Amino acid sequence: MMGYDFNDLAMDDGPDAIVTAIHRAKPVQATHQQLTASELQALNFPPIKYIVPGYVPEGLTILAGRPKIGKSWAALGIAVAVANGGIALGDIKCEGGDVLMLALEDNLRRLKYRLSKVCGQGKWPERLHLRTDAPVMDAEGIEALTEWADVVEKPRLIVVDTFARVRRRSDSRDSTYEADYKAVEALHRFANERGIAVVLVHHVRKMDSDDPLDTVSGSTGFTGAADAVLVLTRDKSSADGVLYGRGRDIPEVETALSFDAPTCSWHILGDAQDYRISNERREILEVLRSSDEPMKPQEIANALDKDGPAVRRMLTRMATDGEVRRATYGKYSLPGGGHTGHTGHSSGGGNG
């Protein structure tokens, strides 16, 4: 740690000054050093820290979603969970630490209301630091974040809600990709050098895409600079939302979520695909239960306003699993003979 003489510090300011100096000293970075593969093999690095295991690693994370979908509630819930060393998304234990919440679209009155919903009547976290304004994230903005990280005991998370409020101005000579990349480059570097997480709350485009990352507003320069991207969407199943995530240090995830209105908090239901399949099965069973006789796949699809071939495939799987029974003429019923109708040869889905 260059620049500190620990003997002088101890004599002048006491032993506590040594602890402060160690805390504030920046770790030696070998990022830009040229070295051989053999030399790299010999280096030991600490394991990556996960601020919200499975979803938010150290570094830069983008949390995107449509307006009013609940992404700010999700960000605030995560901030409270980390500050308390509590549970995020109703299921994930977080290591406690200091959190800076830049609630840039709120005033203090609205922020207090939001926290009263999330935290309830208990003691609100002392390690959650709040601001409703912040400088643009150029050199001045990064300096402000650095000063906060230097002062608190254990900086773990900074939430910027929303990023558009503090985005630096782009150079007119830059391409869209270059402008988007440069907009987050300094934040990315800061987060990784300090070993903390910076979460940028952001918007998505109106147009849908097969790849959720392509819906994030901006070019691939924006998402490409991030260490992880989370996209919160509504789902056609009975789940209130789906959180899709992908990143350098997290596995690809797609999680079904429910939203609890009294506490304005999101809770994990499980893997989104499993949840969709489970929900589709429940819906099909409800339709068959309400029918007085076996039904064709297309009749069931019409009742549910769903795609016919998809329902037919699901019925085939359900019949294999014993959840439904194939009746004659390509119709299906509940097992146990609860419906009238012939029980001749199985038709494997029929011509519905």
C-alpha positions as CSV (number, residue, x, y, z in Angstrom):
1,M,0.0,0.0,0.0
2,M,2.0,2.9,-1.3
3,G,1.8,6.3,0.4
4,Y,1.3,5.1,4.0
5,D,3.9,4.8,6.7
6,F,2.1,2.8,9.3
7,N,4.6,3.7,12.1
8,D,4.1,7.4,11.5
9,L,0.3,6.9,11.4
10,A,0.3,5.0,14.7
11,M,2.4,7.6,16.5
12,D,0.5,10.6,15.1
13,D,-3.1,9.4,15.0
14,G,-3.2,6.2,16.9
15,P,-3.8,2.5,15.8
16,D,-7.3,3.2,14.5
17,A,-5.7,5.3,11.7
18,I,-4.0,2.1,10.4
19,V,-7.4,0.4,10.0
20,T,-8.7,3.4,8.2
21,A,-5.7,3.5,5.9
22,I,-6.1,-0.1,5.0
23,H,-9.8,0.3,4.4
24,R,-9.3,3.3,2.0
25,A,-6.3,2.0,0.1
26,K,-7.2,0.8,-3.4
27,P,-6.1,-2.8,-4.2
28,V,-3.3,-3.3,-6.6
29,Q,-4.8,-3.8,-10.1
30,A,-3.1,-6.1,-12.6
31,T,-5.8,-5.5,-15.3
32,H,-3.6,-3.5,-17.6
33,Q,-0.3,-5.4,-16.9
34,Q,1.1,-7.5,-19.7
35,L,1.9,-11.0,-18.5
36,T,2.3,-14.5,-19.8
37,A,-0.3,-17.2,-19.5
38,S,2.1,-19.0,-17.1
39,E,2.3,-15.9,-14.9
40,L,-1.5,-15.6,-14.9
41,Q,-1.8,-19.2,-13.9
42,A,0.2,-18.4,-10.8
43,L,-2.1,-15.5,-9.7
44,N,-4.7,-16.1,-7.1
45,F,-7.9,-14.0,-7.1
46,P,-10.6,-13.8,-4.4
47,P,-13.9,-15.4,-5.4
48,I,-16.6,-13.2,-7.0
49,K,-18.9,-11.7,-4.5
50,Y,-22.7,-12.0,-5.0
51,I,-24.7,-9.3,-3.5
52,V,-27.9,-11.2,-4.4
53,P,-26.8,-14.7,-5.1
54,G,-27.8,-15.9,-8.5
55,Y,-28.9,-12.5,-9.7
56,V,-26.7,-9.6,-8.7
57,P,-22.9,-10.1,-8.6
58,E,-20.3,-7.5,-7.9
59,G,-19.8,-5.2,-10.9
60,L,-22.4,-3.4,-13.0
61,T,-25.9,-4.8,-13.3
62,I,-28.8,-3.4,-15.4
63,L,-32.4,-3.9,-14.1
64,A,-34.8,-3.0,-16.9
65,G,-38.5,-3.1,-17.4
66,R,-41.5,-1.2,-18.7
67,P,-42.8,1.8,-16.8
68,K,-44.9,1.0,-13.8
69,I,-44.1,-2.7,-13.9
70,G,-42.6,-2.7,-10.5
71,K,-38.9,-2.5,-11.2
72,S,-38.4,0.3,-8.7
73,W,-40.1,-1.8,-6.0
74,A,-37.8,-4.7,-6.9
75,A,-34.7,-2.4,-6.6
76,L,-35.8,-1.0,-3.3
77,G,-36.6,-4.4,-1.9
78,I,-33.1,-5.6,-2.8
79,A,-31.6,-2.5,-1.3
80,V,-33.4,-3.1,2.0
81,A,-32.5,-6.8,2.0
82,V,-28.8,-6.1,1.6
83,A,-28.8,-3.2,4.1
84,N,-30.5,-5.5,6.7
85,G,-28.6,-8.7,5.8
86,G,-32.0,-10.1,5.1
87,I,-34.0,-11.9,2.4
88,A,-34.3,-10.6,-1.2
89,L,-37.2,-11.6,-3.5
90,G,-38.7,-13.5,-0.6
91,D,-36.2,-16.3,-0.9
92,I,-32.6,-15.3,-1.1
93,K,-30.4,-14.6,1.9
94,C,-28.1,-11.6,1.4
95,E,-24.9,-10.7,3.3
96,G,-25.4,-7.4,5.0
97,G,-23.6,-4.2,4.1
98,D,-23.9,-0.5,3.4
99,V,-26.2,0.5,0.5
100,L,-26.6,3.8,-1.3
101,M,-30.0,4.2,-2.9
102,L,-30.2,7.0,-5.4
103,A,-34.0,7.4,-5.7
104,L,-33.9,10.0,-8.4
105,E,-37.5,9.9,-9.4
106,D,-38.8,10.3,-5.8
107,N,-39.0,13.1,-3.3
108,L,-38.5,12.5,0.4
109,R,-42.3,12.2,1.1
110,R,-42.7,9.5,-1.6
111,L,-39.6,7.7,-0.6
112,K,-40.8,7.5,3.0
113,Y,-44.1,6.1,1.8
114,R,-42.3,3.5,-0.3
115,L,-40.1,2.5,2.6
116,S,-43.1,2.2,4.9
117,K,-44.6,-0.3,2.5
118,V,-41.4,-2.4,2.2
119,C,-40.1,-2.1,5.8
120,G,-43.3,-1.9,7.7
121,Q,-43.5,-0.7,11.3
122,G,-40.1,-2.2,12.4
123,K,-36.8,-0.3,12.6
124,W,-35.7,0.8,9.2
125,P,-32.1,-0.1,8.2
126,E,-29.3,2.3,9.3
127,R,-27.1,1.0,6.6
128,L,-29.4,2.1,3.8
129,H,-28.2,5.6,2.7
130,L,-30.7,7.6,0.7
131,R,-30.5,10.4,-1.8
132,T,-33.1,11.9,-4.2
133,D,-30.5,13.8,-6.3
134,A,-27.1,13.0,-7.7
135,P,-24.5,14.5,-10.1
136,V,-24.2,13.2,-13.7
137,M,-22.1,10.0,-13.7
138,D,-19.0,11.6,-15.3
139,A,-15.9,12.3,-13.2
140,E,-17.9,14.3,-10.7
141,G,-20.5,11.6,-10.2
142,I,-17.9,8.8,-9.8
143,E,-16.1,11.0,-7.3
144,A,-19.3,11.3,-5.3
145,L,-19.7,7.6,-5.2
146,T,-16.1,7.1,-4.3
147,E,-16.5,9.5,-1.3
148,W,-19.5,7.5,-0.1
149,A,-17.7,4.2,-0.4
150,D,-14.7,5.6,1.5
151,V,-16.8,6.8,4.4
152,V,-19.1,3.8,5.1
153,E,-17.9,0.7,6.8
154,K,-18.8,-2.0,4.3
155,P,-20.0,-0.7,0.9
156,R,-21.8,-3.5,-1.0
157,L,-24.5,-2.0,-3.2
158,I,-25.4,1.2,-5.1
159,V,-28.8,1.5,-6.8
160,V,-29.4,4.2,-9.4
161,D,-33.1,4.7,-10.1
162,T,-33.3,5.6,-12.8
163,F,-30.1,5.8,-14.8
164,A,-31.5,8.2,-17.4
165,R,-31.4,10.9,-14.7
166,V,-27.6,10.8,-14.3
167,R,-26.5,9.6,-17.7
168,R,-23.5,11.6,-19.0
169,R,-23.9,13.6,-22.2
170,S,-22.7,11.8,-25.4
171,D,-20.2,13.2,-27.8
172,S,-21.9,14.1,-31.1
173,R,-19.0,12.4,-32.9
174,D,-19.7,9.0,-31.2
175,S,-21.8,6.3,-32.8
176,T,-24.8,5.1,-30.8
177,Y,-22.9,2.1,-29.7
178,E,-19.9,4.2,-28.5
179,A,-22.2,6.6,-26.7
180,D,-24.0,3.9,-24.8
181,Y,-20.8,2.1,-23.9
182,K,-19.1,5.3,-22.7
183,A,-22.2,6.1,-20.7
184,V,-21.7,3.2,-18.3
185,E,-18.0,2.6,-18.7
186,A,-16.9,4.6,-15.7
187,L,-19.5,3.1,-13.5
188,H,-18.5,-0.4,-14.6
189,R,-14.8,0.4,-13.8
190,F,-15.7,1.9,-10.4
191,A,-17.9,-1.1,-9.4
192,N,-15.3,-3.7,-10.3
193,E,-12.4,-1.8,-8.8
194,R,-14.2,-1.4,-5.5
195,G,-15.7,-4.9,-5.6
196,I,-19.3,-3.7,-5.0
197,A,-22.5,-3.9,-7.1
198,V,-23.9,-1.0,-9.0
199,V,-27.5,-1.6,-10.2
200,L,-28.9,0.7,-12.9
201,V,-32.7,0.8,-13.1
202,H,-33.5,1.4,-16.8
203,H,-36.3,1.1,-19.3
204,V,-37.1,-1.3,-22.2
205,R,-38.2,-0.5,-25.7
206,K,-41.9,-0.8,-26.7
207,M,-41.0,-3.5,-29.2
208,D,-40.8,-7.1,-28.0
209,S,-38.0,-9.5,-28.9
210,D,-37.3,-13.2,-28.6
211,D,-34.1,-12.3,-26.6
212,P,-35.1,-10.2,-23.5
213,L,-31.7,-8.4,-23.6
214,D,-32.7,-7.0,-27.0
215,T,-35.6,-5.2,-25.4
216,V,-33.4,-3.0,-23.2
217,S,-33.5,0.6,-24.3
218,G,-30.3,1.5,-26.1
219,S,-27.8,-0.3,-28.3
220,T,-25.8,-3.4,-27.4
221,G,-23.1,-1.1,-26.2
222,F,-25.2,-0.5,-23.1
223,T,-25.9,-4.1,-22.3
224,G,-22.5,-5.3,-23.5
225,A,-20.7,-3.1,-21.0
226,A,-22.7,-4.5,-18.0
227,D,-21.6,-7.6,-16.0
228,A,-25.2,-8.7,-15.7
229,V,-28.6,-7.7,-17.2
230,L,-32.0,-8.4,-15.5
231,V,-35.3,-7.8,-17.4
232,L,-38.6,-7.7,-15.5
233,T,-41.6,-8.5,-17.6
234,R,-45.3,-9.4,-17.2
235,D,-46.2,-13.0,-18.0
236,K,-49.3,-14.5,-19.7
237,S,-49.4,-17.2,-16.9
238,S,-50.9,-16.4,-13.5
239,A,-47.5,-15.3,-12.3
240,D,-47.3,-11.5,-11.8
241,G,-44.0,-11.2,-13.4
242,V,-40.9,-12.9,-14.8
243,L,-37.3,-11.9,-14.1
244,Y,-34.9,-12.9,-16.8
245,G,-31.2,-12.7,-16.1
246,R,-28.0,-13.2,-18.0
247,G,-24.4,-12.2,-17.3
248,R,-20.7,-13.0,-17.2
249,D,-20.8,-14.4,-13.7
250,I,-24.4,-15.6,-13.3
251,P,-26.1,-18.5,-15.0
252,E,-29.0,-17.7,-17.3
253,V,-32.2,-17.5,-15.2
254,E,-35.9,-17.0,-15.9
255,T,-37.8,-16.8,-12.7
256,A,-41.5,-16.5,-12.1
257,L,-42.4,-13.9,-9.5
258,S,-45.5,-12.9,-7.5
259,F,-46.2,-9.4,-6.3
260,D,-47.5,-8.9,-2.8
261,A,-49.5,-5.6,-2.8
262,P,-49.6,-4.9,0.9
263,T,-45.8,-4.9,1.2
264,C,-45.1,-4.0,-2.5
265,S,-42.6,-6.8,-2.7
266,W,-41.7,-9.4,-5.2
267,H,-41.4,-13.1,-4.3
268,I,-39.9,-16.0,-6.2
269,L,-42.3,-18.7,-7.3
270,G,-39.8,-20.9,-9.1
271,D,-38.4,-21.5,-12.6
272,A,-40.6,-19.6,-15.0
273,Q,-40.9,-22.5,-17.6
274,D,-41.8,-25.0,-14.9
275,Y,-44.4,-22.6,-13.5
276,R,-45.9,-21.9,-16.9
277,I,-46.2,-25.7,-17.6
278,S,-47.7,-26.3,-14.1
279,N,-50.2,-23.4,-14.6
280,E,-51.2,-24.7,-18.1
281,R,-51.9,-28.1,-16.6
282,R,-54.0,-26.6,-13.9
283,E,-56.0,-24.6,-16.4
284,I,-56.7,-27.7,-18.6
285,L,-57.8,-29.7,-15.6
286,E,-60.2,-26.9,-14.6
287,V,-61.8,-26.9,-18.1
288,L,-62.2,-30.7,-18.1
289,R,-63.6,-30.6,-14.6
290,S,-66.3,-28.1,-15.6
291,S,-67.3,-30.1,-18.7
292,D,-70.0,-32.8,-18.6
293,E,-68.3,-34.9,-21.3
294,P,-64.9,-35.5,-22.8
295,M,-63.4,-32.6,-24.9
296,K,-61.3,-32.3,-28.0
297,P,-58.0,-30.5,-27.7
298,Q,-59.2,-27.6,-29.9
299,E,-62.3,-27.2,-27.7
300,I,-60.1,-27.0,-24.6
301,A,-57.8,-24.5,-26.5
302,N,-60.8,-22.4,-27.4
303,A,-62.1,-22.3,-23.8
304,L,-58.7,-21.1,-22.7
305,D,-58.0,-18.8,-25.7
306,K,-54.8,-20.7,-26.3
307,D,-52.9,-22.1,-29.3
308,G,-54.5,-25.5,-30.4
309,P,-51.3,-27.4,-31.2
310,A,-49.7,-26.3,-27.9
311,V,-52.7,-27.5,-25.9
312,R,-52.6,-30.8,-27.9
313,R,-49.0,-31.4,-27.0
314,M,-49.6,-30.6,-23.3
315,L,-52.5,-33.1,-23.3
316,T,-50.3,-35.8,-24.7
317,R,-47.8,-35.2,-21.9
318,M,-50.6,-35.1,-19.3
319,A,-52.0,-38.3,-20.6
320,T,-48.5,-40.0,-20.3
321,D,-48.3,-38.7,-16.7
322,G,-51.8,-40.0,-15.9
323,E,-53.3,-36.5,-15.3
324,V,-55.9,-36.9,-18.0
325,R,-57.5,-39.9,-19.8
326,R,-57.7,-40.4,-23.6
327,A,-61.3,-41.1,-24.6
328,T,-62.5,-42.2,-28.0
329,Y,-62.8,-39.8,-31.0
330,G,-59.7,-38.0,-29.9
331,K,-61.2,-36.5,-26.8
332,Y,-59.9,-36.2,-23.3
333,S,-61.4,-36.4,-19.9
334,L,-60.4,-36.6,-16.3
335,P,-59.0,-39.9,-15.1
336,G,-61.3,-42.2,-13.1
337,G,-64.3,-42.2,-15.5
338,G,-65.7,-38.9,-14.3
339,H,-67.1,-38.1,-17.7
340,T,-69.5,-39.9,-19.9
341,G,-68.5,-41.1,-23.3
342,H,-67.1,-44.2,-25.0
343,T,-63.7,-45.6,-23.9
344,G,-62.7,-47.3,-27.1
345,H,-59.3,-47.3,-28.7
346,S,-56.9,-44.5,-27.9
347,S,-56.6,-42.0,-30.7
348,G,-53.5,-40.2,-29.4
349,G,-54.9,-36.7,-29.6
350,G,-57.3,-37.2,-32.5
351,N,-58.0,-34.6,-35.1
352,G,-59.1,-31.7,-32.8
